[in-house]
């Protein structure tokens, strides 16, 4: 690689990223509170500018939060949705 002047670096998985002091120093991983899961770690804002730094408002909606609205958009009526829920599908 050196002879070809090519870049080389390790390939990280999530455990490596969480353990790497450089990622910690850059603030790449954020600790966020979740109503269902408690404290979780997730990717921080990609770009944190001085005047508009951005923020993480929530880690994500609860599981199934948008199911009824999404299924309604594709034509699933309330009766069919109730049947899907009764069968544990939705």
N, C-alpha and C positions, 0 to 999 in steps of 0.2 A: 504494500500500500504506500509506503514511504517513497519507493522508487517511482511509482505512478503519480505521486502527489495527490493521492485520494484520501478523503477523510475516513476515519474509522472510529467507532465508538460502540460501547456496549448497548444492547437492546434491553430496555427496562420493562419490567412488568409493574403492576400497581404497588406491590410490596417494595420494590426497589425505589420507586418514586417517593413513597412515604418515608423511607429510611435515608434518603440522600440529603445531606446537609445543605447542598446548594439549592435544591428545590425549596427547602424550608426557608432559607435566607431570602429567596425571591418571593415568598408568599404565594407560591403556586397552589398550595393545598389550603383550603379554608375549613374551619370547624363551624358547623351549622347545627342549630337545634331543630329537630323534626318532631312534630306532635306524636307520631306513631312510633318512631324508632329511637327517639332521644337524640343524643349528640352523634353526629355523623361527620365524616370528612369527605369533601368533594372538591372538584376543580374550582379554583378561585376565578374571578374575572380575568379574562385574557389580557385586556388592556386596562391599566389603571392610570388614567391621566390626572394631572394635578388639579385641574379645574372641574373635571367631570369624571371622578374616579369610578363611578358605578357602584353597585352593591348587589349582594345576593338577597333577594326578597324572601324566598322560600326555597327549599331543596326540591320541591316538586309537589304536585297535587297528590292527595291521598289516592291509593289504589281504587280504581273504579269511579273516580269523581266525575269524569266526563262521559261515562259509558252511555247513559240515557240520551244525552244530547247528540253524540256521534251516531248512535243507532237510529235516532229520529231523522237525522240528516240523510241517511241512506234508505229511509222508508219503513223502518221497523215501528209498528204501532205499539201503543201502551199494552195491549193485551198480549202481543207476541213477546214484548220485553218482560212482562210478568211471568210468562211461561218459561222464558230463558233463565230468568232468575230462580224460579222454582226448581229448575233442573240443574242449577249450579253453573250454568254456562256464562251468565253475565252478572 
